[in-house]
């Protein structure tokens, strides 16, 4: 009985994994690249994966212990996904740790920057500046206002969703 309880997956872990899978799905939406001009590069995909995870973490913030557990599981799954992606790209075991530390720092910095940009709303200039220097760092920045509108639309869509389905790992993204 004790062993069953120890080996049984925690509900928050399953929810966090499901939310991560939905974030990855959305970050891979062809419209982000074709219509909004996000660069289809390793860096561009990292930025979009991170953006969608940040949006989910933002939505779950401040909703109690279970939401915190789901957020942690989402973040942990995101980190494992980055680790797996580095290994698939052929990064050697000795270099993975260094690269993961850099990616972790980048994600933490993005999270703080998105939080500050969201706090500045309705002024969209900080969000647009952030998207310009991250998602579009090495690309044409003309689509920045459209991506900012997409981000704000997704954030509003998440805010309108009931918390319970999100805590169960279900998320509905706004169509592009």
C-alpha positions as CSV (number, residue, x, y, z in Angstrom):
1,X,0.0,0.0,0.0
2,X,2.8,2.4,0.9
3,X,4.7,1.5,-2.2
4,X,1.6,2.0,-4.4
5,X,1.2,5.5,-2.9
6,X,4.9,6.3,-3.6
7,X,4.8,5.0,-7.2
8,X,1.5,6.5,-8.1
9,X,2.0,9.7,-10.2
10,X,1.0,12.9,-8.5
11,X,-2.0,14.6,-10.2
12,X,-0.1,17.8,-10.4
13,X,2.7,16.0,-12.4
14,X,0.2,14.7,-14.9
15,X,-1.4,18.1,-15.3
16,X,2.0,19.9,-15.7
17,X,3.0,17.4,-18.4
18,X,-0.3,17.8,-20.2
19,X,0.0,21.6,-20.1
20,X,3.6,21.4,-21.4
21,X,2.4,19.2,-24.3
22,X,-0.3,21.8,-25.1
23,X,2.2,24.6,-24.9
24,X,4.6,22.8,-27.3
25,X,1.7,22.1,-29.7
26,X,0.7,25.8,-29.7
27,X,4.3,26.9,-30.1
28,X,4.6,24.8,-33.2
29,X,1.5,26.2,-34.8
30,X,2.5,27.0,-38.4
31,X,0.8,30.4,-38.3
32,X,3.3,31.7,-35.8
33,X,6.0,31.2,-38.3
34,X,4.2,31.8,-41.6
35,X,1.8,34.6,-40.6
36,X,3.6,36.2,-37.7
37,X,7.1,35.9,-39.1
38,X,8.6,34.2,-36.0
39,X,12.0,32.7,-37.1
40,X,11.8,28.9,-37.6
41,X,15.2,28.4,-35.9
42,X,16.3,26.7,-32.7
43,X,16.4,30.1,-31.0
44,X,13.0,31.2,-32.4
45,X,11.4,27.9,-31.3
46,X,13.0,28.3,-27.8
47,X,11.5,31.7,-27.5
48,X,8.0,30.5,-28.5
49,X,8.1,27.5,-26.3
50,X,9.2,29.7,-23.4
51,X,6.5,32.3,-24.2
52,X,3.7,29.8,-24.1
53,X,5.0,28.2,-20.8
54,X,5.3,31.7,-19.3
55,X,1.7,32.4,-20.3
56,X,0.5,29.3,-18.5
57,X,2.6,30.0,-15.4
58,X,1.3,33.6,-15.4
59,X,-2.3,32.2,-15.5
60,X,-1.7,29.8,-12.6
61,X,0.1,32.2,-10.4
62,X,-1.6,33.0,-7.1
63,X,-4.2,30.3,-7.2
64,X,-3.2,28.1,-4.3
65,X,-1.0,25.2,-3.5
66,X,-2.2,22.8,-6.2
67,X,-1.8,25.5,-8.9
68,X,1.8,26.0,-7.5
69,X,2.4,22.3,-7.8
70,X,1.1,22.2,-11.3
71,X,3.2,25.2,-12.2
72,X,6.3,23.5,-10.8
73,X,5.5,20.3,-12.8
74,X,5.0,22.3,-15.9
75,X,8.4,24.0,-15.4
76,X,10.1,20.7,-14.6
77,X,8.7,19.1,-17.8
78,X,9.8,22.2,-19.8
79,X,13.4,21.8,-18.4
80,X,13.4,18.1,-19.2
81,X,12.2,18.9,-22.7
82,X,15.0,21.3,-23.2
83,X,17.5,18.8,-22.0
84,X,16.2,16.1,-24.3
85,X,16.2,18.6,-27.3
86,X,19.9,19.4,-26.6
87,X,20.8,15.8,-26.5
88,X,18.9,15.1,-29.8
89,X,20.8,18.0,-31.4
90,X,24.0,16.1,-30.5
91,X,25.2,18.2,-27.5
92,X,27.6,16.1,-25.5
93,X,26.9,15.1,-22.0
94,X,29.7,17.3,-20.6
95,X,28.3,20.4,-22.4
96,X,24.6,19.8,-21.6
97,X,24.9,21.1,-18.0
98,X,26.5,24.4,-19.1
99,X,23.9,24.9,-21.9
100,X,21.0,24.0,-19.6
101,X,22.3,26.6,-17.0
102,X,22.3,29.2,-19.8
103,X,18.9,28.3,-21.0
104,X,17.6,28.2,-17.4
105,X,18.9,31.7,-16.8
106,X,17.4,32.9,-20.1
107,X,14.0,31.5,-19.2
108,X,14.2,33.1,-15.8
109,X,15.1,36.4,-17.3
110,X,12.3,36.1,-19.9
111,X,9.8,35.2,-17.2
112,X,10.7,38.4,-15.2
113,X,10.6,40.5,-18.4
114,X,7.2,39.2,-19.4
115,X,5.9,39.8,-15.9
116,X,7.2,43.4,-16.1
117,X,5.7,43.8,-19.5
118,X,2.3,42.5,-18.3
119,X,2.4,44.8,-15.3
120,X,2.9,47.8,-17.7
121,X,-0.3,47.1,-19.6
122,X,-2.2,48.7,-21.2
123,X,1.1,50.2,-22.5
124,X,2.2,47.5,-25.0
125,X,5.6,49.2,-25.7
126,X,7.5,47.0,-23.1
127,X,6.0,43.8,-24.5
128,X,6.8,44.8,-28.0
129,X,10.3,45.7,-27.1
130,X,10.7,42.3,-25.3
131,X,9.4,40.4,-28.3
132,X,11.6,42.4,-30.7
133,X,14.8,41.6,-28.8
134,X,13.9,37.9,-28.0
135,X,11.7,36.3,-30.6
136,X,12.8,38.5,-33.5
137,X,16.4,39.1,-32.3
138,X,17.9,38.1,-35.6
139,X,14.9,38.6,-37.9
140,X,12.6,41.2,-39.4
141,X,10.8,43.0,-36.5
142,X,7.9,44.3,-38.6
143,X,5.5,41.5,-37.2
144,X,6.2,42.5,-33.5
145,X,2.9,44.4,-33.0
146,X,1.0,41.4,-34.4
147,X,2.8,38.9,-32.2
148,X,2.2,41.3,-29.2
149,X,-1.6,41.2,-30.1
150,X,-1.4,37.4,-30.3
151,X,0.3,37.2,-26.8
152,X,-2.3,39.6,-25.3
153,X,-5.1,37.6,-27.0
154,X,-3.7,34.3,-25.6
155,X,-3.4,35.9,-22.1
156,X,-7.0,37.1,-22.2
157,X,-8.2,33.7,-23.4
158,X,-6.3,32.0,-20.6
159,X,-7.8,34.5,-18.0
160,X,-11.3,33.6,-19.2
161,X,-10.8,29.9,-18.8
162,X,-12.0,28.2,-15.7
163,X,-9.1,27.3,-13.4
164,X,-10.2,23.7,-12.8
165,X,-9.7,22.5,-16.4
166,X,-6.3,24.2,-16.5
167,X,-5.4,22.4,-13.2
168,X,-6.4,19.2,-14.9
169,X,-4.0,19.9,-17.8
170,X,-6.6,21.1,-20.3
171,X,-6.0,24.4,-22.1
172,X,-7.8,26.1,-25.0
173,X,-5.6,28.4,-27.1
174,X,-7.0,31.2,-29.2
175,X,-6.9,30.4,-32.9
176,X,-4.3,32.4,-34.9
